[in-house]
C-alpha cells in the first residue's frame, strides 16, 4: 500500500514539474559570448558559361572586368572587340563563422548586379572575399545553383523562382583565420539575445549554483559577467562547454504584435486583460455604376446622344454581438471570446487596438 502511495505522489510531482521543465532552455540558445559572432564577407566576381542570358552590351563593367581577367592570364585583347552574352557581373557574399580554420568551406550567395536575365548553369570564377577591414578572408569559385529557370519568346515567357540570384554550396575556402577572442582571458561576458532583468538574474543564479561559487555577476540586464574559476584557468573551452549546457527558464514580456499589411496577429503567453465588453459589427457599402445612353428621337434635327449616369447604393450592417472578457483572462480566454464574435484577423487588429486604447490590455501593443 505504501508503495502504491509513493508512486501516486511521484506521478503527481512529475505532473507539476513537467511544465516547468518544458519551459527551460539552454543558455547557448538565449545568449552568446562577447566577440563570438559571424563576420560578413563580400566580393565582386564574374559568372561565365551562361546560355545567352548574361549582361547586355549596355552594361559596360562586366566586359571591362572580363578584359582585366584575361590580361591577368596573359591574354591581351581590345575591349571594343569583345561582344559576349554569356558573362554576368555578380556580387558574392558569405558569412565567416567564428573559429573558422584555413581550408574550411563556406556557402556563398551570388547576386547579379547587371541586367542579366538568369545565372542558371553558370560558373563563378575565382573571387576574393573581403571583410570590413579590406583583408581577404576567403576565395570563392564553383557552379551556381539557382533552382529556377526563365524562358521566353517575343510574345510570352515563363519563369520559376528567382533566376538572377543563386548559391554555391561550399564554394568558398577560408584563407585567413580570425583571432581567438577567448584565448588567455580570465573573464568573459555573456550577452543575452533578448535583454531582460529577470532572465539575466536567473542565468547568473544557475551558473553560480553549478560551480558552487560566485562566478557570474550582473551589471545590466543585457549581459552577465563571468570570472573563470581557478580550476578552469587555461581551460576556457571546457568552462564554456560546461556553462552553455545549463538550462534556464527565460522570462518574456507580455506583448501583442500586429501586422496590418498581412493581417498577422501574435499574442504572447503572459498577455492579460482587465474586465471589458467588446462588440463588433461590420458595415458593408455597395456602390454600383450602371450608366445609360440617351439618344434623340429618330430623324430629329435637334438633340444629341449623351451618357446618363446612374448609381445604385446599398448599405448593410451586420448585427454585432457583445462579449465580456473577465479580469485576468489568459491568452486562451481571450482567443475563445474573440472567436465567439466571428471576427476576421483584420477585424481583430482593430479590436486589440481598441482594447489597448480603453486601458484594458495589460501588455505592450506593437504594430509592424
DAWO-V461536 format. One record per residue. RES is the residue in one letter. PSI is psi in whole degrees, 0 to 359 (999 if undefined). OMEGA is omega as a letter, one per 40 degrees, with the letter a starting at -180 (NA if undefined). Layout:
# DAWO-V461536
res=(RES:RES)
psi=(PSI:PSI)
omega=(OMEGA:OMEGA)
This chain:
# DAWO-V461536
res=(X:X:X:X:X:X:X:X:X:X:X:X:X:X:X:X:X:X:X:X:X:X:X:X:X:X:X:X:X:X:X:X:X:X:X:X:X:X:X:X:X:X:X:X:X:X:X:X:X:X:X:X:X:X:X:X:X:X:X:X:X:X:X:X:X:X:X:X:X:X:X:X:X:X:X:X:X:X:X:X:X:X:X:X:X:X:X:X:X:X:X:X:X:X:X:X:X:X:X:X:X:X:X:X:X:X:X:X:X:X:X:X:X:X:X:X:X:X:X:X:X:X:X:X:X:X:X:X:X:X:X:X:X:X:X:X:X:X:X:X:X:X:X:X:X:X:X:X:X:X:X:X:X:X:X:X:X:X:X:X:X:X:X:X:X:X:X:X:X:X:X:X:X:X:X:X:X:X:X:X:X:X:X:X:X:X:X:X:X:X:X:X:X:X:X:X:X:X:X:X:X:X:X:X:X:X:X:X:X:X:X:X:X:X:X:X:X:X:X:X:X:X:X:X:X:X:X:X:X:X:X:X:X:X:X:X:X:X:X:X:X:X:X:X:X:X:X:X:X:X:X:X:X:X:X:X:X:X:X:X:X:X:X:X:X:X:X:X:X:X:X:X:X:X:X:X:X:X:X:X:X:X:X:X:X:X:X:X:X:X:X:X:X:X:X:X:X:X:X:X:X:X:X:X:X:X:X:X:X:X:X:X:X:X:X:X:X:X:X:X:X:X:X:X:X:X:X:X:X:X:X:X:X:X:X:X:X:X:X:X:X:X:X:X:X:X:X:X:X:X:X:X:X:X:X:X:X:X:X:X:X:X:X:X:X:X:X:X)
psi=(318:324:318:320:319:322:320:317:318:319:320:322:319:320:325:329:333:317:324:318:325:333:345:141:160:150:325:342:347:1:165:151:144:126:343:96:168:157:135:140:151:149:163:133:186:141:125:171:15:150:66:15:18:191:146:176:340:337:107:322:332:320:318:322:321:319:316:322:318:324:324:339:7:15:117:129:149:133:326:344:359:122:101:154:10:21:138:137:137:156:133:126:152:165:122:110:160:147:22:139:161:131:346:146:149:148:140:152:128:126:133:142:356:212:29:143:334:144:7:133:0:167:127:125:161:120:118:138:124:155:189:340:11:16:145:122:343:162:130:143:145:179:140:127:121:341:43:172:159:115:150:164:205:331:347:158:158:142:141:131:210:103:351:14:141:182:154:96:126:27:353:141:132:128:337:132:149:149:147:109:352:347:135:20:143:348:146:162:128:117:126:141:323:101:133:135:313:316:317:319:320:321:314:319:319:319:314:324:327:315:2:34:169:94:321:140:157:138:336:165:356:353:158:123:133:129:118:125:160:326:341:12:127:0:55:321:317:322:315:320:321:333:317:347:351:145:139:146:103:151:138:151:152:116:141:123:126:133:103:336:320:351:22:137:129:123:124:163:325:10:128:154:154:171:126:146:132:129:141:133:148:134:121:132:123:126:121:128:124:75:148:157:128:122:149:168:155:142:23:138:348:162:165:159:131:155:121:119:146:122:133:134:135:127:127:139:120:151:125:146:156:127:138:123:120:158:138:12:138:187:325:318:320:314:317:320:320:326:329:335:346:38:154:166:321:325:324:329:313:322:316:322:323:320:320:319:331:354:16:352:111:64:163:132:116:125:122:999)
omega=(i:i:i:i:i:i:i:i:i:i:i:i:i:i:i:a:a:i:i:i:a:a:a:i:i:i:a:a:a:a:i:a:a:i:i:a:i:i:a:i:a:i:i:a:a:i:a:i:i:a:i:a:a:a:i:i:i:i:a:a:i:i:i:i:i:i:i:i:i:i:i:i:i:i:i:a:i:a:a:a:a:i:a:i:a:a:i:i:a:i:a:a:i:i:i:a:i:i:i:a:i:a:i:a:a:i:a:i:a:a:a:i:i:a:i:a:a:i:a:i:a:i:i:i:a:a:i:i:a:i:a:i:i:i:i:a:i:i:a:i:i:a:a:i:a:a:a:i:i:i:a:i:a:a:a:i:i:a:i:a:a:a:a:i:a:a:i:a:a:a:a:i:i:i:a:a:i:i:i:a:a:a:i:a:i:i:i:i:a:a:i:i:i:a:a:a:a:a:i:i:i:i:i:a:i:a:i:i:i:a:i:i:a:i:a:i:a:i:i:a:a:a:i:i:a:i:a:i:a:a:a:i:a:i:a:a:i:i:i:i:i:a:a:i:a:a:a:i:a:i:a:i:i:a:i:a:a:i:a:a:a:a:a:i:i:a:a:a:a:a:i:i:i:a:a:i:a:i:a:i:a:i:a:a:i:i:a:i:i:a:i:a:i:a:i:a:i:i:i:a:i:i:a:a:a:i:a:a:i:a:i:a:i:a:i:i:i:i:a:i:a:i:a:i:a:a:i:i:i:a:i:i:i:a:a:a:a:i:i:i:a:a:i:i:a:i:a:i:i:i:a:i:i:i:i:i:i:i:a:a:a:a:i:i:a:i:a:NA)
